[in-house]
């Protein structure tokens, strides 16, 4: 594929207009760190947005940041650190999980709507996405949203673009809401619980008044791979905030169950980086990885069902059990594994995403949860409205779109 590298918004629009006129599909790429997330794109050209970088507006007092789409997250984090602020949705580093030498960018993070362990408290990337400028599939530059939270008087186009994987428009610039960094944090580790008991405990803690900011359960085989956890299974809660508040809340939660181990801030940060990154807790770098979102009380039975039918399957739970990471051996029958995972979802509901697999596998098996017919029809109408020629990342999310 020929690589096209525009230097500004006008050049992006010109490239898209020419592609629309010729019918040549474009594979949109920022840093390239998530190029293997989703179905492979069959395109004539790579639209490389690497030239669109830099923070264009940052107002620490207003907790607002605006940056071009290909701005590396590392650059943004470094600037925010000087003002003790952060992206609240805690974007995870999947560089070890997805094969790539690219750097995660703000635009790619928004386009894929990924969030880390704090999502259970702070929400997803789309919940902090305030506004953007973009180029649609006709080559027209357009804008939506703004610089404040309550700015929607019509359609909330930010919610539509977040998680669209570049299939609707080419993001040029994004505006996000920030939060102050917590003064301190710690993690409480309750060892020795089984899956169902652990998820019930996490749910109770998340519904308590103690403001738990992250909650995960790592079975023994996953906990063993962590650099900071004791041996055996680990049920983990994170607390953040002012020192006196964290100390009080930690004491209250520790009294709920004997044997609690407290990780102070440095080790706590290491643990949640491992959980967000996923790969450090998995057995093999070439395994097949499914990302399953379901109701927390259904997650243990789902993992048990998959383990029964696909030997040597492992996994762990984030978001209080609402996010289940399932690791399947690379030699497992691809069709059987997909069928097992998605059939197991039936009782609890939710969706399963094939996050990591060879490109040939991702081209044959639906990567994202197949939508019901009415929703699929709506998706096609939205795609047709914003990208009538079907040139923007065609097939990235599902075949024919």
TILUM-953198 format. One line per field, with one value per residue (C-alpha): z, x, y; residue number from 1; residue in three letters. Coordinates in nm, 3 decimals. Each point is the difference from the previous one (the first is absolute). Last residue first. Layout:
# TILUM-953198
zz <- c(Z,...)
xx <- c(X,...)
yy <- c(Y,...)
n <- c(NUM,...)
res <- c(ALA,...)
This chain:
# TILUM-953198
zz <- c(0.631,-0.224,0.248,0.352,0.211,-0.225,-0.315,-0.176,0.187,-0.167,-0.370,0.016,-0.267,0.214,0.305,0.243,-0.108,-0.128,0.327,0.196,-0.224,0.037,0.377,0.004,-0.201,0.241,0.293,-0.155,-0.088,0.343,0.018,-0.029,0.290,-0.137,-0.164,-0.220,-0.106,-0.344,-0.031,0.365,-0.050,-0.302,0.189,0.281,0.334,0.273,0.098,-0.100,0.157,0.208,0.084,0.285,0.114,0.311,-0.136,-0.364,0.057,0.010,-0.362,-0.090,0.166,-0.120,-0.360,-0.018,0.145,-0.235,-0.305,0.089,0.094,0.291,-0.106,0.120,0.356,0.121,0.234,0.125,0.149,0.182,0.046,0.221,0.280,0.225,-0.297,-0.054,-0.003,-0.090,-0.253,-0.089,-0.263,0.020,-0.145,-0.213,0.096,0.379,0.008,-0.207,0.243,0.305,-0.154,-0.060,0.347,0.155,-0.217,0.071,0.335,-0.158,-0.289,-0.329,-0.193,-0.159,-0.144,-0.175,-0.038,-0.222,0.125,-0.166,0.295,0.237,0.359,0.052,0.295,-0.156,-0.321,0.159,-0.020,0.228,0.259,-0.011,0.033,0.288,0.180,-0.057,0.136,0.314,0.049,-0.001,0.202,0.284,-0.038,0.297,0.073,0.143,0.204,0.169,-0.171,0.049,0.233,-0.296,-0.161,0.294,0.044,-0.371,0.014,0.294,-0.148,-0.341,0.153,0.217,-0.294,-0.253,-0.289,-0.145,0.105,-0.208,0.070,-0.080,0.031,-0.043,-0.059,0.143,0.059,0.098,-0.259,-0.105,-0.321,-0.138,-0.173,0.304,0.010,-0.343,0.098,0.342,-0.135,-0.027,0.112,-0.067,0.147,-0.081,0.143,0.324,0.141,0.359,0.014,-0.092,-0.338,-0.140,0.312,-0.028,-0.367,0.074,0.271,-0.230,-0.269,0.246,0.121,-0.358,-0.099,0.309,0.277,0.129,0.044,0.073,-0.144,0.094,-0.233,0.087,-0.130,0.064,-0.088,-0.287,-0.336,-0.097,-0.277,-0.371,-0.268,-0.359,-0.325,-0.322,-0.327,-0.343,0.029,-0.335,-0.026,0.017,-0.012,0.213,0.268,0.081,0.376,0.069,-0.316,0.094,0.360,-0.122,-0.243,0.279,-0.226,0.075,0.274,0.155,0.186,0.359,0.051,-0.112,-0.276,-0.310,-0.173,-0.376,-0.291,-0.373,-0.278,-0.323,-0.195,-0.093,0.250,0.289,0.117,0.372,0.271,0.355,0.322,0.361,0.037,0.373,-0.004,-0.335,0.167,0.234,0.347,0.317,0.256,-0.184,-0.270,0.252,-0.114,-0.348,-0.284,-0.373,-0.224,-0.323,-0.175,0.328,0.065,-0.362,0.009,0.324,-0.132,0.098,-0.142,-0.276,0.018,-0.037,0.094,0.232,0.364,0.082,-0.136,0.170,0.229,0.176,-0.021,0.358,-0.049,0.211,-0.238,0.254,0.194,0.236,-0.200,-0.113,-0.038,-0.261,-0.233,0.033,-0.044,-0.324,-0.144,0.103,-0.154,-0.336,-0.200,-0.313,0.038,0.054,0.355,0.221,0.378,0.257,0.381,0.011,0.222,-0.196,-0.332,-0.283,-0.366,-0.318,0.141,-0.282,-0.283,-0.347,-0.199,0.113,-0.167,-0.243,-0.248,-0.118,-0.360,-0.219,0.286,0.130,0.371,0.239,0.259,0.340,0.213,-0.214,-0.090,0.368,0.056,-0.346,0.126,-0.213,-0.276,-0.232,-0.265,-0.303,-0.272,-0.362,-0.156,-0.240,0.097,0.367,0.005,-0.152,0.259,0.281,-0.110,-0.026,0.346,0.153,-0.179,0.141,0.351,0.004,-0.094,-0.197,-0.011,-0.272,0.015,-0.306,0.085)
xx <- c(-1.886,-0.008,0.158,0.001,0.208,0.297,-0.189,0.062,0.244,-0.141,-0.084,-0.365,-0.116,-0.279,0.226,-0.199,-0.354,0.083,0.170,-0.302,-0.233,0.218,0.003,-0.381,-0.034,0.236,-0.207,-0.324,0.161,0.149,0.372,0.277,0.244,0.324,0.278,-0.237,0.210,0.159,0.205,0.106,0.134,0.210,0.127,0.131,-0.175,-0.036,-0.310,-0.277,-0.278,-0.282,-0.325,-0.249,-0.276,0.013,-0.161,0.105,0.361,0.108,-0.108,0.239,0.302,-0.077,-0.068,0.319,0.204,-0.160,0.069,0.363,0.086,0.249,0.367,0.058,-0.106,-0.297,0.030,-0.325,-0.006,-0.326,-0.133,-0.307,0.165,0.058,0.140,0.272,-0.006,0.262,0.043,0.134,-0.091,0.212,-0.278,-0.278,-0.335,0.031,0.205,-0.265,-0.274,0.207,0.068,-0.372,-0.094,0.244,-0.130,-0.373,0.006,0.197,-0.243,0.184,0.285,0.237,0.341,0.133,0.369,0.156,0.347,0.321,0.161,-0.072,-0.119,-0.187,0.038,0.267,-0.211,-0.303,0.143,-0.277,0.062,0.377,-0.039,-0.237,0.264,0.289,-0.204,-0.086,0.365,0.090,-0.304,0.000,-0.120,-0.204,-0.042,-0.334,-0.003,-0.336,-0.303,-0.221,0.252,0.223,-0.285,-0.041,0.372,0.046,-0.280,0.164,0.350,-0.127,-0.194,0.290,0.246,-0.219,-0.135,0.026,-0.103,0.063,-0.159,0.157,-0.112,0.316,0.034,0.306,0.351,0.053,-0.035,0.270,0.167,-0.313,0.036,-0.118,-0.319,-0.095,0.044,-0.161,-0.320,0.010,-0.306,-0.033,-0.147,0.089,-0.095,-0.164,-0.199,-0.049,-0.379,-0.053,-0.135,0.347,0.090,-0.310,0.068,0.362,-0.106,-0.252,0.269,0.241,-0.251,-0.076,0.366,0.147,0.162,0.352,0.144,-0.164,0.226,-0.069,0.150,0.132,-0.030,0.123,-0.072,-0.224,0.084,-0.227,-0.250,-0.001,-0.266,0.091,0.011,0.094,0.163,0.016,-0.220,-0.057,-0.370,-0.248,0.213,0.281,-0.036,-0.358,0.064,-0.029,-0.143,-0.364,0.037,0.169,-0.288,-0.247,-0.292,-0.162,0.048,0.309,0.227,-0.029,0.351,0.197,0.251,-0.201,-0.195,0.010,0.216,0.014,0.257,-0.145,0.189,-0.310,0.082,0.001,0.295,0.019,-0.009,-0.068,-0.187,-0.054,0.136,0.008,-0.292,0.121,0.323,-0.201,-0.134,0.163,-0.086,0.000,0.213,0.281,0.144,0.089,-0.194,-0.026,-0.233,0.161,-0.017,0.072,0.318,0.105,-0.049,0.197,0.291,0.160,0.354,0.076,0.226,-0.294,-0.118,-0.300,0.027,0.343,-0.081,-0.341,0.073,-0.327,-0.187,-0.082,-0.356,0.090,0.257,0.227,0.099,0.288,0.086,0.343,-0.146,-0.245,0.285,0.169,-0.332,-0.069,0.342,-0.038,-0.349,0.158,-0.168,-0.144,-0.346,0.104,-0.043,-0.247,0.016,-0.254,0.019,-0.110,0.288,0.240,-0.089,0.168,-0.041,0.166,0.190,0.209,-0.022,-0.152,0.301,-0.052,-0.342,0.100,-0.281,0.108,-0.104,-0.174,-0.191,-0.091,-0.041,0.066,-0.275,0.030,0.302,0.305,0.069,-0.023,0.352,0.011,0.078,-0.273,-0.130,-0.298,-0.017,-0.148,-0.215,0.033,-0.336,0.161,-0.210,-0.013,0.377,0.051,-0.227,0.174,0.344,-0.121,-0.159,0.322,0.199,-0.230,0.031,0.380,0.322,-0.141,0.184,-0.119,0.144,-0.049,-0.120)
yy <- c(-0.150,-0.309,-0.237,0.130,0.236,0.072,-0.102,0.331,0.227,0.313,-0.056,-0.103,0.246,0.144,0.053,0.215,-0.090,-0.346,-0.090,0.121,-0.200,-0.311,0.032,0.032,-0.320,-0.176,0.121,-0.128,-0.338,-0.067,0.067,-0.257,0.046,0.138,-0.200,-0.199,-0.302,-0.037,0.322,-0.013,-0.352,0.099,0.304,-0.223,0.041,0.261,0.197,-0.237,0.202,-0.148,0.176,0.006,-0.234,-0.220,-0.315,0.029,0.103,-0.365,-0.032,0.283,-0.161,-0.353,0.103,0.203,-0.289,-0.254,0.213,0.057,-0.358,0.046,0.007,0.356,-0.092,0.210,0.298,0.152,0.350,0.065,0.352,0.047,-0.197,0.301,0.193,-0.264,-0.381,-0.260,-0.277,-0.343,-0.260,-0.316,-0.220,0.154,-0.155,0.003,0.318,0.180,-0.101,0.098,0.341,0.056,-0.124,0.248,0.291,-0.033,0.186,0.283,0.062,-0.031,0.159,-0.253,0.084,-0.309,-0.079,-0.264,-0.094,0.118,0.181,-0.291,-0.039,0.325,0.238,0.223,0.016,0.172,0.358,0.126,-0.272,0.051,0.379,-0.068,-0.209,0.241,0.293,-0.198,-0.084,0.369,0.115,-0.249,-0.356,-0.120,-0.371,-0.116,-0.321,0.041,0.148,0.307,0.169,0.078,0.194,0.237,0.049,0.074,0.257,0.180,0.003,0.109,0.290,0.116,-0.010,0.184,-0.212,-0.350,-0.351,-0.311,-0.339,-0.338,-0.362,-0.204,-0.375,-0.169,0.132,0.365,0.276,0.247,-0.118,-0.163,-0.337,-0.198,0.208,-0.139,-0.366,0.058,0.156,0.379,0.195,0.370,0.319,0.360,0.341,-0.122,0.290,-0.121,0.044,-0.369,-0.108,-0.062,-0.199,-0.222,-0.064,-0.089,-0.248,-0.168,-0.023,-0.161,-0.260,-0.101,-0.028,-0.167,0.204,-0.064,0.345,0.337,0.270,0.363,0.258,0.344,0.353,0.351,0.362,-0.107,0.155,0.288,-0.078,0.073,0.055,-0.067,0.195,-0.174,0.104,-0.159,-0.308,-0.168,-0.077,-0.289,-0.317,0.142,-0.267,0.109,-0.034,0.370,0.159,-0.057,0.113,0.317,0.055,0.072,0.090,0.333,0.260,-0.154,0.243,-0.112,-0.139,0.305,0.062,-0.078,-0.270,-0.047,0.109,-0.060,-0.014,-0.137,-0.270,-0.196,-0.277,0.245,0.209,0.075,0.265,-0.103,0.060,-0.100,-0.354,-0.082,-0.248,-0.139,-0.119,-0.222,0.071,0.136,-0.271,-0.333,0.161,0.036,-0.336,0.124,0.154,-0.060,0.196,-0.127,0.338,0.181,-0.197,0.033,0.376,0.037,-0.203,-0.331,-0.037,-0.247,-0.307,-0.233,-0.348,0.056,-0.109,0.138,0.345,-0.009,0.296,0.080,0.330,0.108,0.132,0.304,0.142,0.160,0.311,0.086,0.312,-0.118,-0.350,0.128,0.095,-0.339,-0.181,0.186,-0.087,-0.365,-0.007,0.076,0.279,-0.160,0.159,0.359,0.119,0.186,-0.021,0.122,-0.003,0.367,0.112,-0.221,0.164,-0.186,0.088,-0.124,-0.296,-0.144,-0.246,-0.021,-0.123,-0.359,-0.005,-0.276,-0.068,-0.344,-0.059,-0.259,-0.155,-0.344,0.060,-0.291,-0.045,0.167,0.085,-0.081,0.365,0.091,0.140,0.159,0.349,0.153,-0.226,0.013,-0.273,0.176,-0.156,0.112,0.090,0.247,0.301,-0.101,-0.049,0.346,0.158,-0.191,0.120,0.361,-0.012,-0.132,0.272,0.267,-0.143,0.024,-0.179,-0.289,-0.335,-0.238,-0.353,-0.221,-0.349)
n <- c(401,400,399,398,397,396,395,394,393,392,391,390,389,388,387,386,385,384,383,382,381,380,379,378,377,376,375,374,373,372,371,370,369,368,367,366,365,364,363,362,361,360,359,358,357,356,355,354,353,352,351,350,349,348,347,346,345,344,343,342,341,340,339,338,337,336,335,334,333,332,331,330,329,328,327,326,325,324,323,322,321,320,319,318,317,316,315,314,313,312,311,310,309,308,307,306,305,304,303,302,301,300,299,298,297,296,295,294,293,292,291,290,289,288,287,286,285,284,283,282,281,280,279,278,277,276,275,274,273,272,271,270,269,268,267,266,265,264,263,262,261,260,259,258,257,256,255,254,253,252,251,250,249,248,247,246,245,244,243,242,241,240,239,238,237,236,235,234,233,232,231,230,229,228,227,226,225,224,223,222,221,220,219,218,217,216,215,214,213,212,211,210,209,208,207,206,205,204,203,202,201,200,199,198,197,196,195,194,193,192,191,190,189,188,187,186,185,184,183,182,181,180,179,178,177,176,175,174,173,172,171,170,169,168,167,166,165,164,163,162,161,160,159,158,157,156,155,154,153,152,151,150,149,148,147,146,145,144,143,142,141,140,139,138,137,136,135,134,133,132,131,130,129,128,127,126,125,124,123,122,121,120,119,118,117,116,115,114,113,112,111,110,109,108,107,106,105,104,103,102,101,100,99,98,97,96,95,94,93,92,91,90,89,88,87,86,85,84,83,82,81,80,79,78,77,76,75,74,73,72,71,70,69,68,67,66,65,64,63,62,61,60,59,58,57,56,55,54,53,52,51,50,49,48,47,46,45,44,43,42,41,40,39,38,37,36,35,34,33,32,31,30,29,28,27,26,25,24,23,22,21,20,19,18,17,16,15,14,13,12,11,10,9,8,7,6,5,4,3,2,1)
res <- c(UNK,UNK,UNK,UNK,UNK,UNK,UNK,UNK,UNK,UNK,UNK,UNK,UNK,UNK,UNK,UNK,UNK,UNK,UNK,UNK,UNK,UNK,UNK,UNK,UNK,UNK,UNK,UNK,UNK,UNK,UNK,UNK,UNK,UNK,UNK,UNK,UNK,UNK,UNK,UNK,UNK,UNK,UNK,UNK,UNK,UNK,UNK,UNK,UNK,UNK,UNK,UNK,UNK,UNK,UNK,UNK,UNK,UNK,UNK,UNK,UNK,UNK,UNK,UNK,UNK,UNK,UNK,UNK,UNK,UNK,UNK,UNK,UNK,UNK,UNK,UNK,UNK,UNK,UNK,UNK,UNK,UNK,UNK,UNK,UNK,UNK,UNK,UNK,UNK,UNK,UNK,UNK,UNK,UNK,UNK,UNK,UNK,UNK,UNK,UNK,UNK,UNK,UNK,UNK,UNK,UNK,UNK,UNK,UNK,UNK,UNK,UNK,UNK,UNK,UNK,UNK,UNK,UNK,UNK,UNK,UNK,UNK,UNK,UNK,UNK,UNK,UNK,UNK,UNK,UNK,UNK,UNK,UNK,UNK,UNK,UNK,UNK,UNK,UNK,UNK,UNK,UNK,UNK,UNK,UNK,UNK,UNK,UNK,UNK,UNK,UNK,UNK,UNK,UNK,UNK,UNK,UNK,UNK,UNK,UNK,UNK,UNK,UNK,UNK,UNK,UNK,UNK,UNK,UNK,UNK,UNK,UNK,UNK,UNK,UNK,UNK,UNK,UNK,UNK,UNK,UNK,UNK,UNK,UNK,UNK,UNK,UNK,UNK,UNK,UNK,UNK,UNK,UNK,UNK,UNK,UNK,UNK,UNK,UNK,UNK,UNK,UNK,UNK,UNK,UNK,UNK,UNK,UNK,UNK,UNK,UNK,UNK,UNK,UNK,UNK,UNK,UNK,UNK,UNK,UNK,UNK,UNK,UNK,UNK,UNK,UNK,UNK,UNK,UNK,UNK,UNK,UNK,UNK,UNK,UNK,UNK,UNK,UNK,UNK,UNK,UNK,UNK,UNK,UNK,UNK,UNK,UNK,UNK,UNK,UNK,UNK,UNK,UNK,UNK,UNK,UNK,UNK,UNK,UNK,UNK,UNK,UNK,UNK,UNK,UNK,UNK,UNK,UNK,UNK,UNK,UNK,UNK,UNK,UNK,UNK,UNK,UNK,UNK,UNK,UNK,UNK,UNK,UNK,UNK,UNK,UNK,UNK,UNK,UNK,UNK,UNK,UNK,UNK,UNK,UNK,UNK,UNK,UNK,UNK,UNK,UNK,UNK,UNK,UNK,UNK,UNK,UNK,UNK,UNK,UNK,UNK,UNK,UNK,UNK,UNK,UNK,UNK,UNK,UNK,UNK,UNK,UNK,UNK,UNK,UNK,UNK,UNK,UNK,UNK,UNK,UNK,UNK,UNK,UNK,UNK,UNK,UNK,UNK,UNK,UNK,UNK,UNK,UNK,UNK,UNK,UNK,UNK,UNK,UNK,UNK,UNK,UNK,UNK,UNK,UNK,UNK,UNK,UNK,UNK,UNK,UNK,UNK,UNK,UNK,UNK,UNK,UNK,UNK,UNK,UNK,UNK,UNK,UNK,UNK,UNK,UNK,UNK,UNK,UNK,UNK,UNK,UNK,UNK,UNK,UNK,UNK,UNK,UNK,UNK,UNK,UNK,UNK,UNK,UNK,UNK,UNK,UNK,UNK,UNK,UNK,UNK)
